[in-house]
Amino acid sequence: MKHGVMAVALLAGAMACPALAQAKGLGVEATGGKADGEWGAELGASYSMGFGPFTVRPVVGAFIPTEDGASTSVYAKGEATLTIPAVAELGLGARLAHEKVRAYALAAFPIMPKFKLTLQGGEHYGAAGLRFSF
């Protein structure tokens, strides 16, 4: 239940700030992977704040397990990255899910304008997918 309250609070905060809704930096991600022993898909929304080559990105989303009987769960992530232009975005993140915070490393590679292939991995967590930035 705590995750639902956290997600609603984050969503309400984002909706309360009209400048955020109009700003560049919004993005969506779709990944597949394994989290806490379950295979599934992650669908998330993010807001990237750039400071020169550095980016800070809060993300909130849902993990949809592929196993029968498993329930969808909410997650929140925070990422800090360094961009090497036209090559990669490299960084570290922390993922909150099931009342546990887990650190992970990430790499994102541009594949088309506004699209990046993302790879994320850490203890009991690994995912690969796409990020689209508006």
N, C-alpha and C positions, 0 to 999 in steps of 0.2 A: 504494500500500500504506500510505503514511503516513496517509491519510485514514481508512482502515479502523481503524487502531490508535487514532487520535484519537477516532473515534466510539465504539469499544469502551470506551476510557478514560472518556469522558464518561458513557456509559450506566452503567458500573460504579460511577462516583462517585455518580450519581443513585440507583441502587439501594441503595447502601451507606448512604444517609441516609434512614431511615424517616420522619423528620419532613418531609423534602422531598416524599415520595410522598403524605403526608396533607395537605400545606399547600395553601391556596388560592394561585392564581397560576400553576398549570399551564395550558398551552394547547396547541392544535394549529393549524397553518396549512396551507392548501392554496392554492397560487398557480400561475398560468401565466405564462410570460414567456420572455425570451431571456437567456441567460447565455453569455458567451464565444463568441458566434456561433451558438449552438444554441438552437432552440425546444424548450420542454418544460414539465414540471410540477414544482413543488417541493412536497414533503410534509415537514413539520417538526414538532418538539415544542419547546416553550419553557417557561421559568419566569420570570414577571414579579415583580420585587421593587420595590415602591413606596416612595417617600420623599416624602410629600406629593404635589405635582403631578408629580414626576419619577419615571420608571420606568427600570430597567435590566433588560435581557432577553437572556439567552443563548439561542440557538436551535441545534439540530442537526437535520439532515434529509438527504433524498436528492433529487437532481435527476434526473428521469426524462425523457430526451430523446425527442422524437417522431420523429426521423429514423431511418431504417433503418440498422442496423449500429452506431449510437452506443450507448455503454454508460452505465449509471446511475452517478452519482458522488455522493459524500458531501460535504456542506458544513457549515460552522459559521458562525454569525453572532453578533455582539454589537450590541445596540441600546441607545440612550439617548434617552428621549423626554420631552416636556413635554405634559401633558394639559390641554386647555381643556375643562372639564366640559360635557357634552352637545353639544360642537361637533366637536372633533378631537383627535387625538394626533399631535404633530409631532416629528420627531427625525432623528438621524443613526445610521448603522450601518456596520459593516464585515463583509464576507463573505469567508471563506476557502474557496477551492475550487481544485482543480488547482494547488496550491502557490502561489497568488496571493491577495493580500488586496486587495479593492477597496472603496472607500468608497461609500456611497449615502445618499440622503435618503429619508425615508419619511413618509407621512401615513396615518392610520387614522381612519375615520369610523364611529361607532356606527350600525348599521342595525336591530338588535334587541337585547334584553338578551343580553349575553354574546357577541354577534357583531359584528365590525367588518369593514368593507371596507378592505383595505390596498392601498396603492400604494407601490412602491419603485422608485427609479431612480438610476443612476449610470453611470460609464464601463463600457461593455461589459456592463451588467446592467440589466434592467428587469422588473418583475413586478407583477401585480395579482391579488388573490384575497380570501380570507376568513380571519379568525382567530377561533377560538372559545376563550373562557377559561372554565375550570371554576370 
